Amino acid sequence: MRAVDLIGCGALNLDLIYRLPRTFPLWDELGPPSFEGLLDDAVRLRLDEALADVAPTRAGGGQAANTAHALARLGYRAAMTGRVGEDDDGLFLLKELKPAEAKLVAQAGETGRVYVLLDEEGERRNLVWPAANDDFAPTDVPRRPPRTRFAYFTSFVGDEPLAAQLALLERLPAEVEVCFDPGEIYARKGVKRFLPLIQRCAYLFATETELETLCGLPLVEALDFLLNAGVGLVVCKMGERGARLIGRRVDLYVPPQPAEVVDVTGAGDLFAAGFIAGMLEQVGLEAAGRLAAWAASRGIAGVGRSAYPDQEAWRVRLATERGETP
């Protein structure tokens, strides 16, 4: 397989996106806005019954998959490794991943899914049914990964997939820059589980709450711990308040970009794609942060991946950032 700019490794899910009114009867059982968690059998049954007459929007999903897809749409070479089911939903996900490369994705079992429940303010709750993702194993990881500049790791639910991620980490050459976004699911498992990733992490993407949960510490102490453990830069995502880029000798604020909010699902994944694209273009941290905020603002203006920016829009925005004529 030819060289790429990024390899993503994380859960691959079919996103079933529902827009629901305030009167939806299960809101109180499904956690607060922005909640992400595992869906148990009993709740899934009640949820399927409550949603039986509601038609969802189907979209490709998964943190690393969203970032790989977004980066490829911007014109860079991205590939994904993980597992989908050997079913129609799996074929749909492989198709939705394009223009990112899917040759490294294993196929077996039933495809994982996430119920993305959007309230009337566009806030979402992500309820995860992992299925085939839980079977992602070290044997699914390429023995000789293609040459890449970045490797981007995001969460799974089960324990076996983490072993597969660590196997991939060991197979990456030292010059590959490792990115890690634990999300809520990995953050709740605690930092000790992920020390091999942390110690090699060039860029860690997380919200304030995820940073505190991951480390079991207040935010300032969590940042100190991560930087001392080996993280090069923490990209602290703060939603509508923007972001901070925090390193040993840097603390930069990235203001949010004005946006029409339709669906915030994947906003952080788009932010990561824009930031990584900026680093590929060697524009510097401040400019990469602004480009990341721009990418996120564009993507949340549509449902799922429908509004992700393309290469033409990116080149215009990149030229503007550089003070060039598009």
C-alpha positions in Angstrom: 0.0 0.0 0.0 1.3 3.5 -0.9 2.4 6.0 1.7 -0.2 8.1 3.5 -0.4 11.2 5.6 -2.4 9.6 8.3 -3.5 6.2 9.6 -6.6 6.2 11.8 -7.3 3.4 14.3 -10.5 3.4 16.2 -14.1 2.2 16.2 -16.0 2.2 12.9 -19.7 2.7 13.4 -22.9 3.2 11.5 -24.3 6.4 12.9 -28.1 6.5 13.1 -28.9 10.1 13.5 -32.3 11.1 15.0 -33.7 14.6 15.5 -36.0 14.3 18.5 -38.4 16.7 20.2 -38.2 17.7 23.9 -41.2 15.3 24.4 -39.2 12.2 23.5 -40.0 9.9 26.4 -36.5 8.4 27.1 -34.5 11.6 27.5 -34.2 11.2 31.3 -32.7 7.7 30.8 -30.1 8.7 28.2 -27.7 11.0 30.0 -27.1 14.7 29.7 -26.3 16.6 26.5 -23.0 15.5 25.0 -23.1 12.2 26.9 -21.4 9.2 25.2 -21.7 5.7 26.6 -22.3 2.0 26.1 -25.8 0.9 25.3 -26.9 -2.1 27.2 -29.4 -4.7 25.9 -32.4 -3.5 28.0 -32.0 0.2 27.0 -31.4 -0.7 23.4 -34.6 -2.6 23.3 -36.6 0.3 24.7 -34.8 2.7 22.4 -35.6 0.7 19.3 -39.2 0.5 20.3 -39.4 4.3 21.0 -37.7 5.0 17.6 -39.7 2.5 15.6 -41.6 5.2 13.7 -38.7 7.7 13.3 -36.6 7.5 10.2 -32.9 8.2 10.9 -30.2 9.7 8.8 -27.5 7.1 8.2 -23.9 8.2 8.1 -20.4 6.8 8.6 -19.1 7.3 12.1 -16.4 6.8 14.6 -13.9 9.4 15.8 -10.8 8.2 13.8 -12.9 7.4 10.8 -14.4 10.9 10.8 -11.0 12.4 11.0 -9.5 10.2 8.2 -12.5 10.9 6.0 -12.3 14.6 6.6 -8.6 14.8 6.0 -9.0 12.8 2.7 -11.7 15.3 1.6 -9.3 18.1 2.2 -7.0 16.4 -0.4 -4.6 14.4 1.8 -3.9 10.7 1.9 -5.6 8.9 4.8 -6.2 5.3 5.6 -8.2 3.6 8.3 -7.7 0.3 10.2 -10.4 -1.3 12.4 -13.2 -3.7 11.9 -16.7 -3.6 10.4 -19.3 -6.4 10.0 -19.5 -8.6 7.0 -23.0 -7.2 6.2 -24.7 -4.4 4.3 -23.9 -1.9 7.0 -20.3 -2.7 6.8 -20.3 -2.2 3.1 -22.0 1.1 3.6 -19.3 2.2 6.1 -16.5 1.3 3.7 -18.2 3.3 1.0 -18.7 6.2 3.3 -15.1 6.2 4.4 -14.0 7.3 0.9 -11.9 9.1 -0.2 -9.9 7.6 2.7 -8.4 4.2 2.1 -10.2 1.2 3.6 -7.9 -1.7 2.5 -6.7 -2.2 6.1 -10.2 -2.6 7.6 -11.2 -6.1 8.6 -14.7 -7.5 7.9 -16.5 -10.0 10.1 -19.6 -10.3 12.3 -22.2 -7.5 12.8 -21.3 -3.9 12.2 -21.2 -1.6 15.2 -23.6 1.3 15.4 -24.1 4.5 17.4 -27.5 6.0 18.1 -26.9 9.8 17.7 -29.8 11.5 19.4 -30.1 15.2 18.6 -32.3 17.5 20.7 -33.8 20.7 19.4 -30.7 22.7 20.3 -28.5 20.4 18.1 -26.9 18.9 21.2 -26.3 15.2 21.0 -26.2 12.0 23.0 -24.1 9.1 21.5 -25.2 5.7 22.6 -22.8 3.0 21.4 -23.5 -0.6 20.3 -20.0 -1.9 19.5 -20.6 -5.3 17.9 -17.7 -6.0 15.5 -15.6 -3.3 17.0 -15.2 -5.4 20.1 -13.5 -8.1 18.0 -10.8 -5.9 16.6 -7.6 -7.8 17.5 -3.8 -7.6 17.1 -4.2 -10.1 14.2 -6.2 -7.4 12.3 -3.4 -4.9 12.4 -1.0 -4.8 9.4 2.4 -6.3 10.3 4.0 -3.6 8.2 1.9 -0.5 8.3 2.2 1.8 5.3 4.6 4.7 5.7 2.8 7.6 7.3 3.4 11.0 8.9 0.6 10.7 11.6 -1.2 7.9 13.4 -4.5 8.8 15.0 -5.9 6.6 17.8 -9.4 6.9 19.2 -11.6 4.9 21.5 -13.1 1.4 21.4 -15.4 -0.1 24.1 -13.8 -3.5 24.7 -10.3 -4.5 26.0 -9.1 -6.5 23.0 -9.2 -3.6 20.6 -6.8 -1.7 22.9 -4.3 -4.6 22.6 -4.6 -4.2 18.8 -4.0 -0.5 19.0 -0.9 -1.1 21.2 0.3 -3.7 18.7 0.0 -1.1 15.9 1.8 1.5 18.0 4.7 -0.9 18.4 4.9 -1.4 14.7 5.1 2.3 13.8 8.5 3.8 13.1 9.8 6.3 15.7 9.4 9.2 13.3 5.6 8.8 13.1 3.8 11.5 15.1 1.1 9.8 17.3 -2.2 11.6 18.0 -4.6 10.4 20.6 -8.2 11.4 21.3 -9.5 9.3 24.2 -13.1 10.5 24.1 -15.4 9.9 27.1 -15.2 6.1 26.8 -11.4 5.8 27.1 -11.2 8.7 29.6 -13.4 6.8 32.0 -11.0 3.9 32.0 -8.2 6.0 33.4 -4.8 7.1 32.2 -2.8 4.0 33.3 -4.4 1.9 30.6 -3.0 4.2 28.0 0.5 5.1 29.2 2.2 3.6 26.1 0.1 5.9 23.9 0.6 8.9 26.3 4.3 8.5 26.4 4.6 8.7 22.7 1.8 11.2 22.0 2.7 14.3 20.0 -0.8 15.7 20.1 -3.6 14.8 22.6 -7.1 16.0 21.7 -9.6 16.1 24.5 -12.2 18.2 26.3 -11.7 19.7 29.7 -13.9 17.1 31.3 -12.2 14.2 29.5 -8.8 15.5 30.6 -9.9 15.6 34.2 -11.6 12.2 34.0 -8.7 10.5 32.2 -6.2 11.6 34.9 -8.5 11.8 37.9 -7.1 15.2 38.6 -8.3 18.9 38.3 -7.6 20.4 34.9 -4.3 22.2 35.7 -2.8 19.1 37.4 -4.1 16.8 34.6 -2.3 19.0 32.0 0.9 19.0 34.1 0.7 15.2 34.4 0.2 14.6 30.7 3.0 17.0 29.6 5.4 15.4 32.1 4.4 11.9 30.9 5.4 12.7 27.4 2.6 14.4 25.5 4.0 17.1 23.2 0.9 19.3 23.0 -2.6 19.1 24.5 -5.3 20.3 22.3 -8.0 21.2 24.8 -11.4 21.4 23.0 -13.9 23.7 24.7 -16.8 23.6 22.3 -18.5 27.0 21.7 -15.7 28.6 23.8 -13.0 27.6 21.3 -9.9 25.6 22.2 -6.5 25.9 23.9 -3.2 24.5 22.6 -1.1 23.8 25.7 2.6 22.6 25.8 5.5 23.1 28.0 6.3 26.5 26.6 3.1 27.4 24.9 -0.5 28.2 25.8 -2.5 29.5 22.9 -6.2 30.3 22.7 -8.1 29.4 19.5 -11.3 31.4 19.3 -14.4 29.6 17.8 -15.5 30.3 14.2 -19.1 31.5 13.7 -21.2 28.6 12.6 -24.8 27.5 11.9 -25.3 24.6 14.3 -27.2 21.7 12.8 -25.4 18.7 14.2 -22.3 18.9 16.5 -21.5 15.2 16.1 -18.0 14.9 14.8 -17.0 18.5 15.5 -14.0 17.5 17.5 -13.0 15.0 14.7 -13.1 17.8 12.1 -11.1 20.0 14.4 -8.4 17.3 14.6 -8.5 16.9 10.8 -8.1 20.7 10.2 -5.3 20.9 12.8 -3.4 17.9 11.4 -3.8 19.3 7.8 -2.4 22.6 9.1 0.6 20.7 10.5 1.1 18.9 7.2 1.2 22.3 5.6 3.7 23.6 8.2 1.7 26.7 8.9 2.5 26.9 12.6 0.4 26.2 15.7 -1.7 29.4 15.8 -2.6 29.1 12.1 -3.3 25.3 12.5 -5.6 26.1 15.4 -7.5 28.6 13.3 -7.8 26.2 10.4 -9.0 23.5 12.8 -11.7 25.8 14.1 -12.7 26.7 10.5 -13.1 23.0 9.6 -15.2 22.2 12.7 -17.5 25.2 12.0 -18.1 24.1 8.4 -18.9 20.5 9.4 -21.5 21.2 12.1 -23.6 23.1 9.5 -24.9 19.8 8.2 -26.1 16.4 9.5 -23.4 13.7 9.8 -20.6 14.2 7.2 -22.8 16.0 4.7 -21.2 19.4 5.3 -17.5 18.4 5.7 -15.4 20.9 3.7 -13.8 19.7 0.4 -10.4 20.3 -1.1 -11.5 23.4 -3.1 -12.8 25.2 0.0 -9.8 24.1 2.0 -7.3 25.5 -0.5 -9.1 28.8 -0.5 -9.1 29.0 3.3 -5.4 27.9 3.4 -4.4 30.5 1.0 -6.3 33.2 3.0 -4.5 32.0 6.2 -1.1 32.4 4.4 -2.1 35.8 3.0 -2.0 34.5 -0.6 -4.4 34.9 -3.5 -6.4 31.6 -3.9 
